[in-house]
Amino acid sequence: MTFQNTLEFAQQLDNQDELKSWRDQFIFPQHNGKNVIYFTGNSLGLQPKIAKNYVDEVMNDWANLAVEGHFFAEKPWWDYHERFAQPLSKIVGAKPIEVTVMNTLTVNLHLLMVSFYKPTKTRYKIICEEKAFPSDQYMFQTQVKFHGFNPEDAIVEVKRREGEHNIRHEDIIAKINEVGDELALVLFGGVNYYTGQVFNVEQITKAGHNVGAIVGFDLAHAAGNIKLELHDWNVDFAAWCSYKYMNSGPGNASGCFIHEKHHNDKTLNRFAGWWAQNKERRFKMEPKFDPIIGADGWQVSNLPVLSLAPYLASVELFAQVGMDKLIAKRNQLTAYLEFILHEIDKEIPGTEFEIITPSNQEERACQLSVFLHGQGRNLFDYLMAKGVITDWREPNVIRLAPAPFYCSYEDMYNFGQILKEGIQIVNK
Ligand SMILES: Cc1ncc(COP(=O)(O)O)c(C=O)c1O
């Protein structure tokens, strides 16, 4: 499609957009009486209007039923999480028995490493991406130390080549092959949080398995954003947070995937709790641990139902729309944003910005990360003051993530106009 940087063209794209009415299902912060232009769905998704109903339902059941809500609430609390299995499994390409919701992301990755990072004297290394999200880096360091290894030796980062912003796929595969027999675990992001680069989950998994390693993923920026087929791709385990593209609310619960091939493996370590206990026997309060077969068998505590409520509202919206339609709109919306950035680059000499996200569609999803040379911080402040919500990542990057659920083409056009103004004012 040939794009145009005009309001009429943007509105025409909105009119043709099959998903356009979903925008009204979300609550936008207001700026001078208008919706903000929201680019931070990769950090905290907007609140779906129905989320409040789901929370109110739990609050009302708590008021009216108190402890009896566990079994007699509108959606009984004791198995509240089971309502996620169907819709969530479709979002990440899994069997319902392979997914669960529990805890928060880093906690879940730690718990999954308890099961899946089983270092031996000779096979103990972990491969991850250079500049993985800091929480993951701290997790790797502390897990490796916990097992008595030296992080500097045991953690192998796949690096960017000199002068490049992204990691080359062939370098990931080459590093996996190079570490070979010493490799215990590959734990990669599905999408890099800083650059928005999408990694090839299927190929990385295959390469890890070929050298005898376990392969897991941090899908914080991937779940609800990219096409995932975790079961078919034979991924061993994965976890994601729900507050980004999945719009579940601040700091909210995490989702987990554990491939069914591991469900009956009694050799895997687990840090157990009573919510993983065989459901028929859980309330018999017996000492012998007999876990549920499936991802639910990795749960620890009983569930934070109040925080699961808005997450459930959100996954039910995803189930209505489906990932394929969201991805189709995402591709076009991101391409339109990229086009607008290039147009401004052409119109204003010396704009001094650079898109560092890969330009090919296979390696990018919703996010474009833009490196602002020169007066970057001032430009960011200008955008925020004009109602464009984006975020700043040191040293000079703003991340623009137009979530297809609620962002419009007109937003992209209006953003371009504000950016143009901003560059001219800041550069004066
Ligand atoms: C890629 C990635 N991993 C891990 C985390 C940490 O998530 P949490 O604080 O929910 O553990 C984040 C948070 O933004 C993230 O983006």
The ligand as an SDF file (V2000), in Angstrom:
LIG
                    3D

 16 16  0  0  0  0  0  0  0  0999 V2000
   11.3770   -8.1570   29.2100 C   0  0  0  0  0  0  0  0  0  0  0  0
   10.9800   -8.0010   30.6540 C   0  0  0  0  0  0  0  0  0  0  0  0
   11.3050   -8.9640   31.5270 N   0  0  0  0  0  0  0  0  0  0  0  0
   10.9920   -8.8610   32.8300 C   0  0  0  0  0  0  0  0  0  0  0  0
   10.3000   -7.7790   33.3100 C   0  0  0  0  0  0  0  0  0  0  0  0
   10.0090   -7.6930   34.7890 C   0  0  0  0  0  0  0  0  0  0  0  0
    8.6590   -7.8990   35.0490 O   0  0  0  0  0  0  0  0  0  0  0  0
    8.1060   -8.0290   36.5530 P   0  0  0  0  0  0  0  0  0  0  0  0
    8.4480   -6.7650   37.2680 O   0  0  0  0  0  0  0  0  0  0  0  0
    6.6230   -8.1710   36.3690 O   0  0  0  0  0  0  0  0  0  0  0  0
    8.7510   -9.2080   37.1610 O   0  0  0  0  0  0  0  0  0  0  0  0
    9.9090   -6.7620   32.4320 C   0  0  0  0  0  0  0  0  0  0  0  0
    9.1650   -5.5890   32.9200 C   0  0  0  0  0  0  0  0  0  0  0  0
    8.8790   -4.6420   32.2440 O   0  0  0  0  0  0  0  0  0  0  0  0
   10.2750   -6.8690   31.0610 C   0  0  0  0  0  0  0  0  0  0  0  0
    9.9720   -5.9120   30.1840 O   0  0  0  0  0  0  0  0  0  0  0  0
  1  2  1  0
  2  3  1  0
  2 15  2  0
  3  4  2  0
  4  5  1  0
  5  6  1  0
  5 12  2  0
  6  7  1  0
  7  8  1  0
  8  9  2  0
  8 10  1  0
  8 11  1  0
 12 13  1  0
 12 15  1  0
 13 14  2  0
 15 16  1  0
M  END
$$$$
